Amino acid sequence: MDFSNFLGLFKEGKVGAKSHMKNLIEMAMVDGHFDDTESDLLKQIAKRHKISEKQLDQIQNNMEEVHFEVPTDEKIKFSQLFDLVNMMVIDKYIDSEEMKLCSIFAKKFGYKESNVDELVNAIAENIKNGQVLNDTKTRVNWLLN
């Protein structure tokens, strides 16, 4: 890892991870129910970001205290969008409110407004077909530019 990548990870550390957890919680709850598969995915992603279940509960119980942050690193940005889309599709049902919220996040992350719906749909299809993050990024790269 080169020094600039290290600095990017440092800047987008725990605070950025808390923002990401808040976004995932919002995605899980936007359709009116938060099921076990969504909860399990949230815990898995939190663990990857070194956020304990206690910290996750604190984020969920104090959502207004966690401020939205746009990742500056392109890899982190795509990874967060991938996680959000994964949260949307994990329960095998895509609610229209989930799709709207995912598109809003994609726009806030700076992806082109003209193709965010296509981007979100393409990521969703890749996830449904068992594709992992890096494979999905390769497949949808043409939509990112």
C-alpha positions as CSV (number, residue, x, y, z in Angstrom):
1,M,0.0,0.0,0.0
2,D,1.5,3.4,-0.9
3,F,1.5,6.3,1.4
4,S,-1.4,8.2,-0.2
5,N,-3.6,5.1,0.1
6,F,-2.6,4.9,3.8
7,L,-3.6,8.5,4.4
8,G,-6.9,8.0,2.7
9,L,-7.7,5.1,5.0
10,F,-6.7,7.1,8.0
11,K,-8.9,10.1,7.0
12,E,-11.8,7.8,6.4
13,G,-11.4,5.7,9.5
14,K,-13.8,5.2,12.4
15,V,-15.8,8.4,11.7
16,G,-16.4,7.5,8.1
17,A,-17.2,3.9,9.2
18,K,-19.8,5.3,11.6
19,S,-21.4,7.3,8.8
20,H,-21.4,4.2,6.6
21,M,-23.1,2.1,9.4
22,K,-25.8,4.9,9.8
23,N,-26.4,4.8,6.0
24,L,-26.7,1.0,6.1
25,I,-29.2,1.2,9.0
26,E,-31.2,3.7,7.1
27,M,-31.2,1.4,4.1
28,A,-32.3,-1.6,6.1
29,M,-35.1,0.4,7.8
30,V,-36.5,2.4,4.9
31,D,-38.9,-0.4,3.8
32,G,-40.4,-0.6,7.3
33,H,-38.8,-3.7,8.6
34,F,-35.3,-4.8,9.7
35,D,-35.1,-8.5,9.4
36,D,-32.4,-11.0,10.5
37,T,-30.6,-11.2,7.2
38,E,-30.2,-7.4,7.2
39,S,-29.1,-7.4,10.8
40,D,-26.5,-10.2,10.1
41,L,-25.2,-8.3,7.1
42,L,-24.9,-5.1,9.1
43,K,-23.0,-6.9,11.9
44,Q,-20.7,-8.5,9.3
45,I,-19.9,-5.1,7.7
46,A,-19.5,-3.4,11.1
47,K,-17.0,-6.1,12.1
48,R,-15.0,-5.5,8.9
49,H,-14.8,-1.8,9.9
50,K,-13.8,-2.8,13.5
51,I,-17.1,-1.5,14.9
52,S,-18.4,-3.5,17.9
53,E,-22.0,-4.5,18.3
54,K,-22.1,-2.1,21.3
55,Q,-20.9,0.7,19.1
56,L,-23.4,-0.3,16.4
57,D,-26.2,-0.2,18.9
58,Q,-25.0,3.3,19.9
59,I,-25.1,4.4,16.3
60,Q,-28.5,3.0,15.8
61,N,-29.9,4.6,19.0
62,N,-28.3,8.0,18.2
63,M,-28.6,8.3,14.5
64,E,-28.9,12.1,14.6
65,E,-25.5,12.4,16.2
66,V,-23.7,10.6,13.2
67,H,-23.1,13.0,10.3
68,F,-23.1,11.9,6.7
69,E,-19.7,11.7,5.1
70,V,-18.9,11.3,1.5
71,P,-15.9,9.0,1.1
72,T,-13.1,10.7,-0.9
73,D,-11.3,7.5,-1.9
74,E,-12.8,6.0,-5.0
75,K,-12.3,2.4,-3.8
76,I,-14.0,3.2,-0.4
77,K,-16.8,5.0,-2.2
78,F,-17.6,2.1,-4.4
79,S,-17.3,-0.4,-1.5
80,Q,-19.8,1.6,0.5
81,L,-22.2,1.8,-2.5
82,F,-21.8,-2.0,-3.0
83,D,-22.6,-2.5,0.7
84,L,-25.7,-0.3,0.5
85,V,-27.0,-2.2,-2.6
86,N,-26.2,-5.5,-0.9
87,M,-28.3,-4.3,2.1
88,M,-31.1,-3.5,-0.4
89,V,-31.1,-6.9,-2.0
90,I,-30.2,-9.2,0.9
91,D,-33.8,-9.9,1.8
92,K,-34.6,-10.9,-1.8
93,Y,-37.1,-8.1,-2.1
94,I,-36.4,-4.6,-3.5
95,D,-38.8,-2.0,-2.2
96,S,-39.2,1.2,-4.3
97,E,-38.1,3.3,-1.2
98,E,-34.9,1.2,-1.0
99,M,-34.2,1.8,-4.6
100,K,-34.8,5.6,-4.2
101,L,-32.5,5.8,-1.2
102,C,-29.7,3.8,-2.9
103,S,-29.9,6.2,-5.9
104,I,-29.8,9.2,-3.5
105,F,-26.6,7.8,-1.9
106,A,-25.0,7.2,-5.3
107,K,-25.7,10.8,-6.3
108,K,-24.4,12.1,-3.0
109,F,-21.2,10.0,-3.5
110,G,-20.8,11.9,-6.8
111,Y,-21.8,9.3,-9.3
112,K,-23.4,10.7,-12.5
113,E,-27.0,11.4,-11.9
114,S,-27.8,10.4,-15.5
115,N,-26.8,6.8,-14.8
116,V,-27.2,6.1,-11.1
117,D,-30.3,4.0,-11.5
118,E,-28.5,1.9,-14.1
119,L,-25.5,1.7,-11.8
120,V,-27.5,0.6,-8.8
121,N,-29.4,-2.0,-10.9
122,A,-26.2,-3.3,-12.3
123,I,-24.6,-3.7,-8.9
124,A,-27.8,-5.4,-7.6
125,E,-27.8,-7.9,-10.5
126,N,-24.1,-8.7,-9.9
127,I,-24.8,-9.3,-6.2
128,K,-27.8,-11.5,-7.0
129,N,-25.5,-13.5,-9.3
130,G,-23.0,-14.0,-6.6
131,Q,-20.4,-11.5,-7.7
132,V,-18.0,-10.1,-5.1
133,L,-17.0,-6.5,-4.8
134,N,-14.0,-6.5,-7.1
135,D,-15.7,-8.5,-9.8
136,T,-18.7,-6.2,-9.7
137,K,-16.5,-3.1,-9.9
138,T,-14.9,-4.5,-13.0
139,R,-18.2,-5.3,-14.6
140,V,-19.8,-1.9,-13.9
141,N,-16.7,0.3,-14.4
142,W,-18.1,1.7,-17.6
143,L,-20.9,3.3,-15.5
144,L,-18.5,4.9,-13.1
145,N,-16.8,7.3,-15.5
